[in-house]
Amino acid sequence: MSVSLDKALDIIFENVEPCSTEILPLNLALGRIIVKDVSASINLPPYDNSAMDGYAVKCMDEGKVVDVVATIFAGDNSDATLEQGSAIKIMTGACIPTATEAVVPFEDVDVLDNSVRLPVNIKMNNHIRRSGEDVKRGSVIIESGTTLSAYQTALLASQGISYIEVYKKPTVAVFATGEELKMPYESIQAHQLFNSNSQTILARSTELGAQSIFTGSAKDNLKDIKDHVKNSLGHDLIVTSGGVSVGDADFTKESFLSFGFETLFEKIDIKPGKPTIFGKIGNSYILNLPGNPLAASLIFEIFGEAIISKLSGKSSIYRKLIITKLKSELKMKAGRDTIIAGFYDGENFEVSLKRSPGMVSPLAHANAFMVVSSSVEVLHSGTEVKIMPLLFEFSSNSRETLLT
C-alpha cells in the first residue's frame, strides 16, 4: 500500500538516526554539524575598548581645552585613569582608561600644542565598545545541530576554540541495476543507455554534505545484485535506481530481502516516483529509486535530502518554503500529488515545459520545484505557490543595484 508524501517524510524523520561523531580542527570542520551547544568562556569584546582613533574624555569637558596626558595603543596593558580636564589619546581597539565617558574621534577636535579643544554635545559612551556587548560569557553562541559556516568558525576562534566535535559525514553507497545501462566511458549500442542516475545521486549526495561511493552497475540477475548489496552494506545509506517495479527481471527487492531488509515504506502516492522503497538492513538505510532519470532525481531531492539531513545531525531538517507566484497557467490531471521542477527568478516561478519522468535535462535548467496537491487540475497565472530551492546560488546574468 502506498503512503502519502507527508507520511513518507514522517517515517524518515522518525527512523533515521544521526551518524557517530568525531573531533576536528576548525579548518576541517566547515559544512559539518555541531554535536553540542557551545557556550562562551569569555566576554566579547573581553574588555572595554575604543571603536575609533581619538581621545578618551569626560562629557563634562565638552567645548573645553583639555591637556593630552598619555597615549594608549591597541595591545597596551594600561591601567591609566582619566581625570577631569584631561584627555588620553587612544587608538582603535585599545583598552579604555578607567573613568572614561566617551571617545572623540581625531577629526572632531582642534589640536593645539599639548592639548585639544573638544567639541560640544559629547554623548555618553560614544565610540566605546563595552565588554560583553557582542557576546556575554556563559551564553550559548552556537547551538547543537548547526551547520558550521565560515562565520561560525570565526565565532569559535574568538573564544579560543580550535577543535570542535561534529557528526561524521554520512557515507552514501550508490549502484545501478539494468543490463541496458552503461557507464559514460563505455561504448553503447542502439538499445542501451548511458547511466546518468548514478552520477546524479553521487554528485547530489556530495553537495548535501555526504561522502558518496559508487559500487558499480549490477546485471539483471539475483546473484549480481546480491553481490552489490553485500558490498554496499556498512555504509549509512545505500541508494539504487531501477529494478523496483514488477517486471520479470526486477530482482532488487528480492536481493535486499535476502539480507534481512526491513521495509519502512513501499510506494509513495506521488508522481513521478511512485515505486519508491525505503527501509533498512542493520544500521544501513536503503532507498530504492525508480529507474526513470527525472523521477529518480526528484524523489531523491525530497527523500534522499531528508535522510542525509537526519544522518548528518542537522537540527533544521525541514525544507524551508518560498512563497511566490506562478508565472504561467498550469493544467494538470488530478489524482496524485505531483512534483514539478522549474525556475524561480526572484519574482515568479516558471514551471519546466519538459516534465516526462524519463527525461534527464529538466533539472539541469531548474533551480526550484513545487509539489502540487492531488486535488488540483489548474493553477492560473499569478496564483500563489510554495516552492523549494534546489541549488540556490541565487545569481543572474544581468546586474542590478544592490541598494535598498
C-alpha positions as CSV (number, residue, x, y, z in Angstrom):
1,M,0.0,0.0,0.0
2,S,1.4,3.4,-1.0
3,V,1.8,6.2,1.6
4,S,1.4,9.9,1.2
5,L,4.4,12.3,0.8
6,D,4.0,13.7,4.3
7,K,3.7,10.2,5.8
8,A,6.8,9.0,4.0
9,L,8.8,12.0,5.3
10,D,7.4,11.4,8.8
11,I,8.7,7.8,8.6
12,I,12.2,9.0,7.6
13,F,12.4,11.6,10.3
14,E,11.2,9.1,13.0
15,N,13.5,6.3,12.0
16,V,16.8,7.8,10.8
17,E,19.4,8.4,13.4
18,P,22.5,10.7,13.2
19,C,25.9,9.2,12.4
20,S,28.6,8.9,15.1
21,T,30.8,11.9,16.0
22,E,34.5,13.0,15.7
23,I,36.6,15.9,16.8
24,L,38.1,18.1,14.1
25,P,40.2,21.2,13.8
26,L,38.1,24.2,12.7
27,N,39.6,24.4,9.2
28,L,38.4,20.8,8.5
29,A,35.0,21.2,10.1
30,L,33.4,23.6,7.6
31,G,30.0,22.3,6.5
32,R,29.8,19.8,9.4
33,I,27.2,19.7,12.1
34,I,27.9,20.7,15.7
35,V,27.1,18.0,18.2
36,K,26.7,20.0,21.4
37,D,25.8,23.6,22.3
38,V,28.9,25.8,22.6
39,S,29.0,28.4,25.3
40,A,31.2,31.5,25.5
41,S,34.1,31.2,28.0
42,I,34.9,34.9,27.7
43,N,33.1,38.2,27.0
44,L,33.4,39.6,23.5
45,P,34.9,42.1,23.5
46,P,36.8,40.9,26.6
47,Y,37.4,44.5,27.8
48,D,36.0,48.0,27.2
49,N,37.8,49.3,24.1
50,S,37.8,52.2,21.7
51,A,35.8,52.0,18.5
52,M,37.8,54.9,16.9
53,D,41.2,56.5,16.8
54,G,40.6,59.5,19.0
55,Y,40.7,60.9,22.6
56,A,39.2,59.4,25.8
57,V,37.4,62.2,27.5
58,K,34.7,63.1,30.1
59,C,31.4,64.5,28.9
60,M,31.6,67.5,31.3
61,D,34.7,68.7,29.4
62,E,32.7,69.3,26.2
63,G,33.7,72.5,24.4
64,K,36.8,72.9,26.6
65,V,40.5,72.8,26.0
66,V,42.0,69.8,27.9
67,D,45.6,68.5,28.2
68,V,46.6,65.3,26.5
69,V,48.3,63.4,29.3
70,A,49.0,60.0,27.7
71,T,48.7,57.7,24.6
72,I,47.3,54.2,24.6
73,F,47.8,51.8,21.6
74,A,45.9,48.6,20.9
75,G,47.6,45.8,22.9
76,D,49.0,48.1,25.6
77,N,48.4,46.8,29.1
78,S,47.4,50.2,30.5
79,D,46.0,50.9,34.0
80,A,45.5,54.6,33.3
81,T,42.7,56.6,34.9
82,L,41.2,59.6,33.2
83,E,40.9,62.8,35.3
84,Q,38.6,65.8,34.6
85,G,40.2,68.5,32.5
86,S,42.4,66.0,30.6
87,A,42.3,63.7,27.6
88,I,44.1,60.5,26.7
89,K,45.0,59.8,23.1
90,I,43.7,56.3,22.2
91,M,43.8,54.0,19.2
92,T,41.1,51.7,17.8
93,G,40.9,48.5,19.9
94,A,42.9,50.0,22.8
95,C,41.8,49.4,26.4
96,I,39.6,52.3,27.6
97,P,41.1,54.1,30.6
98,T,39.2,53.9,33.9
99,A,36.5,56.7,34.3
100,T,36.3,57.4,30.6
101,E,32.9,58.5,29.5
102,A,33.3,58.8,25.7
103,V,35.8,58.8,22.9
104,V,36.0,61.7,20.5
105,P,37.4,60.9,17.0
106,F,40.6,62.8,15.9
107,E,38.7,64.7,13.2
108,D,36.2,66.2,15.7
109,V,38.9,68.0,17.8
110,D,41.1,71.0,17.3
111,V,44.7,70.0,18.0
112,L,46.8,72.6,19.9
113,D,50.4,72.1,21.3
114,N,49.9,69.6,24.1
115,S,46.2,69.9,24.3
116,V,43.0,69.7,22.3
117,R,39.7,71.7,22.1
118,L,36.8,69.3,22.4
119,P,33.5,69.6,20.5
120,V,30.2,70.5,22.2
121,N,27.5,67.9,22.8
122,I,29.6,64.8,23.6
123,K,27.4,61.8,24.1
124,M,27.9,59.4,27.0
125,N,29.6,56.1,25.9
126,N,30.1,57.4,22.3
127,H,32.6,55.2,20.4
128,I,33.2,52.9,23.3
129,R,32.7,49.1,22.8
130,R,31.7,47.7,26.1
131,S,32.9,44.3,27.4
132,G,30.4,41.6,26.5
133,E,28.2,43.8,24.2
134,D,28.8,41.3,21.4
135,V,28.9,38.0,23.4
136,K,28.3,37.5,27.1
137,R,30.3,34.9,28.9
138,G,28.3,31.8,29.6
139,S,25.8,32.5,26.7
140,V,25.2,29.8,24.1
141,I,27.0,31.1,20.9
142,I,26.3,28.1,18.6
143,E,23.5,25.5,19.1
144,S,23.8,21.8,18.5
145,G,22.7,20.8,15.1
146,T,24.1,24.0,13.5
147,T,26.0,23.6,10.2
148,L,29.4,25.2,10.6
149,S,30.0,28.1,8.2
150,A,33.0,30.4,8.0
151,Y,31.2,32.8,10.3
152,Q,30.6,30.3,13.0
153,T,34.2,29.1,12.9
154,A,35.2,32.8,13.4
155,L,32.9,32.9,16.4
156,L,34.5,29.8,17.8
157,A,38.0,31.1,17.2
158,S,37.1,34.3,19.0
159,Q,36.6,32.1,22.1
160,G,40.0,30.3,21.7
161,I,38.4,27.2,20.4
162,S,40.4,25.4,17.8
163,Y,38.8,21.9,17.8
164,I,35.1,21.0,17.7
165,E,33.0,17.8,18.0
166,V,31.0,17.3,14.9
167,Y,28.9,14.5,13.3
168,K,30.8,12.3,10.8
169,K,29.9,12.7,7.2
170,P,27.3,10.1,6.2
171,T,28.6,7.7,3.6
172,V,26.2,7.0,0.7
173,A,26.8,3.9,-1.5
174,V,25.3,4.0,-4.9
175,F,24.7,1.3,-7.5
176,A,22.5,0.9,-10.5
177,T,20.7,-2.1,-12.0
178,G,19.8,-2.8,-15.6
179,E,21.5,-4.5,-18.5
180,E,20.7,-1.6,-20.7
181,L,22.8,0.8,-18.6
182,K,26.4,1.5,-19.5
183,M,29.0,3.8,-17.8
184,P,29.9,7.1,-19.7
185,Y,33.3,5.7,-20.5
186,E,31.9,2.6,-22.2
187,S,30.6,2.3,-25.8
188,I,26.9,1.7,-26.2
189,Q,24.7,0.1,-28.8
190,A,21.4,1.4,-30.1
191,H,19.3,-0.4,-27.4
192,Q,21.4,0.8,-24.5
193,L,21.7,4.0,-22.4
194,F,24.5,5.8,-20.5
195,N,23.9,5.6,-16.7
196,S,23.1,9.2,-15.6
197,N,21.2,8.3,-12.5
198,S,24.2,7.2,-10.5
199,Q,26.1,10.3,-11.4
200,T,23.2,12.5,-10.3
201,I,22.9,10.7,-6.9
202,L,26.6,10.7,-6.3
203,A,27.0,14.4,-7.1
204,R,23.9,15.5,-5.2
205,S,24.9,13.4,-2.1
206,T,28.2,15.2,-2.1
207,E,26.5,18.6,-2.4
208,L,24.3,17.7,0.5
209,G,27.4,17.0,2.7
210,A,27.7,13.2,2.4
211,Q,30.7,11.1,1.2
212,S,29.5,9.3,-1.8
213,I,30.8,6.0,-3.2
214,F,29.9,4.3,-6.4
215,T,29.9,0.5,-6.1
216,G,29.2,-0.3,-9.8
217,S,26.4,-1.4,-12.1
218,A,24.7,-4.7,-11.4
219,K,23.5,-7.0,-14.0
220,D,19.8,-8.1,-14.1
221,N,20.3,-11.3,-12.1
222,L,19.8,-12.1,-8.5
223,K,23.4,-13.2,-7.8
224,D,25.0,-10.0,-9.2
225,I,22.6,-7.7,-7.4
226,K,23.1,-9.6,-4.1
227,D,26.8,-9.1,-4.5
228,H,26.4,-5.4,-4.9
229,V,24.1,-5.2,-1.9
230,K,26.7,-7.1,0.2
231,N,29.5,-4.8,-1.0
232,S,27.4,-1.7,0.0
233,L,26.4,-2.8,3.4
234,G,28.1,-0.9,6.2
235,H,27.5,2.5,4.5
236,D,25.0,4.8,6.2
237,L,22.7,5.0,3.1
238,I,22.5,2.7,0.1
239,V,20.8,4.2,-3.0
240,T,19.8,2.2,-6.0
241,S,17.9,3.2,-9.1
242,G,15.8,0.9,-11.2
243,G,14.7,-2.6,-10.5
244,V,11.9,-1.7,-8.1
245,S,8.9,-2.3,-10.4
246,V,7.1,-5.6,-11.1
247,G,9.0,-6.6,-14.2
248,D,10.3,-10.2,-14.6
249,A,13.9,-9.0,-14.4
250,D,13.5,-6.8,-11.3
251,F,15.4,-8.6,-8.6
252,T,16.4,-5.6,-6.4
253,K,13.8,-6.0,-3.8
254,E,14.4,-9.8,-3.5
255,S,18.1,-9.2,-3.2
256,F,17.7,-6.8,-0.3
257,L,15.1,-9.1,1.4
258,S,17.7,-11.9,1.5
259,F,19.9,-9.8,3.8
260,G,17.0,-9.1,6.3
261,F,15.6,-5.9,4.7
262,E,13.1,-4.2,7.0
263,T,10.6,-2.3,4.8
264,L,9.6,1.1,6.3
265,F,7.5,2.2,3.3
266,E,6.8,0.8,-0.1
267,K,5.4,3.0,-2.8
268,I,4.6,6.7,-2.4
269,D,1.3,8.3,-3.6
270,I,3.1,10.7,-5.8
271,K,4.2,11.3,-9.4
272,P,6.7,10.8,-10.7
273,G,8.3,8.2,-8.5
274,K,5.5,6.0,-7.1
275,P,7.6,2.8,-7.0
276,T,10.0,4.1,-4.3
277,I,11.0,1.8,-1.4
278,F,12.7,2.8,1.9
279,G,13.9,0.5,4.6
280,K,17.0,-0.7,6.5
281,I,19.4,-3.6,6.9
282,G,21.0,-3.3,10.3
283,N,22.5,0.2,10.5
284,S,22.3,0.8,6.8
285,Y,19.3,2.7,5.4
286,I,18.1,1.7,1.9
287,L,16.4,4.0,-0.7
288,N,15.3,2.2,-3.9
289,L,14.5,4.8,-6.5
290,P,12.7,4.5,-9.8
291,G,14.8,4.0,-12.9
292,N,13.4,7.0,-14.9
293,P,16.0,9.8,-14.5
294,L,13.7,12.7,-13.7
295,A,11.6,10.6,-11.3
296,A,14.7,9.3,-9.6
297,S,16.2,12.8,-9.2
298,L,13.1,14.5,-7.9
299,I,12.4,11.7,-5.4
300,F,16.0,11.8,-4.2
301,E,15.7,15.6,-3.9
302,I,12.9,15.2,-1.4
303,F,13.6,11.9,0.4
304,G,17.3,11.5,-0.1
305,E,17.9,15.0,1.2
306,A,15.7,14.3,4.2
307,I,17.7,11.1,5.0
308,I,21.1,12.7,4.6
309,S,20.0,15.7,6.8
310,K,19.0,13.3,9.6
311,L,22.2,11.3,9.2
312,S,24.2,14.5,9.3
313,G,22.8,15.5,12.7
314,K,21.2,18.7,11.5
315,S,18.6,20.4,13.7
316,S,17.0,22.2,10.7
317,I,15.8,19.1,8.8
318,Y,12.6,20.5,7.3
319,R,12.7,22.2,4.0
320,K,12.0,26.0,4.1
321,L,9.4,27.1,1.6
322,I,9.5,30.2,-0.6
323,I,6.1,31.8,-1.3
324,T,5.9,33.2,-4.8
325,K,3.6,33.5,-7.8
326,L,3.2,31.2,-10.8
327,K,4.3,32.8,-14.0
328,S,2.1,30.9,-16.5
329,E,-1.1,28.9,-16.2
330,L,-0.5,25.2,-15.4
331,K,-3.1,22.5,-16.2
332,M,-2.8,19.1,-14.6
333,K,-4.5,15.7,-14.2
334,A,-5.8,15.4,-10.6
335,G,-5.4,12.2,-8.7
336,R,-1.9,12.2,-7.2
337,D,0.5,14.8,-5.6
338,T,2.8,15.9,-8.4
339,I,6.4,17.1,-8.2
340,I,7.2,19.8,-10.8
341,A,10.6,21.4,-11.4
342,G,11.0,24.9,-12.7
343,F,12.9,28.2,-12.4
344,Y,12.5,30.9,-9.8
345,D,13.7,34.3,-10.9
346,G,13.1,36.1,-7.6
347,E,9.6,37.2,-8.5
348,N,7.9,34.3,-10.2
349,F,8.1,30.6,-10.7
350,E,8.1,29.2,-14.2
351,V,7.5,25.5,-14.5
352,S,9.6,23.4,-16.8
353,L,8.0,22.6,-20.1
354,K,9.7,19.3,-20.1
355,R,8.3,17.1,-17.4
356,S,8.4,13.5,-18.6
357,P,9.8,11.1,-15.9
358,G,12.3,9.6,-18.3
359,M,14.0,12.9,-19.2
360,V,17.4,14.0,-18.0
361,S,17.6,17.7,-19.0
362,P,14.9,19.4,-16.9
363,L,16.8,19.7,-13.6
364,A,20.0,20.9,-15.4
365,H,18.0,24.1,-16.1
366,A,15.9,24.3,-12.9
367,N,16.7,25.9,-9.6
368,A,13.5,25.0,-7.6
369,F,10.5,22.7,-7.6
370,M,7.0,22.5,-6.1
371,V,4.7,19.7,-5.1
372,V,1.1,20.2,-6.4
373,S,-1.8,18.7,-4.4
374,S,-3.7,15.7,-5.9
375,S,-6.9,17.8,-5.9
376,V,-5.5,20.5,-8.3
377,E,-6.5,20.5,-12.0
378,V,-5.4,24.0,-12.9
379,L,-3.3,26.7,-11.4
380,H,-3.8,30.1,-13.0
381,S,-1.1,32.7,-13.8
382,G,-0.4,34.7,-10.7
383,T,-1.5,32.0,-8.3
384,E,0.5,32.0,-5.0
385,V,2.6,28.8,-4.8
386,K,5.1,27.2,-2.4
387,I,8.4,26.3,-4.0
388,M,11.6,24.7,-2.6
389,P,15.1,25.6,-3.8
390,L,17.3,23.1,-5.5
391,L,20.8,24.6,-5.8
392,F,20.3,28.2,-4.6
393,E,23.4,30.1,-5.6
394,F,21.0,32.9,-6.4
395,S,22.7,34.8,-9.2
396,S,21.8,36.4,-12.5
397,N,23.5,37.2,-15.9
398,S,22.3,40.8,-15.6
399,R,23.4,43.4,-13.0
400,E,21.1,45.2,-10.6
401,T,21.8,47.8,-8.0
402,L,22.4,46.3,-4.6
403,L,20.9,49.2,-2.7
404,T,17.6,49.0,-1.0
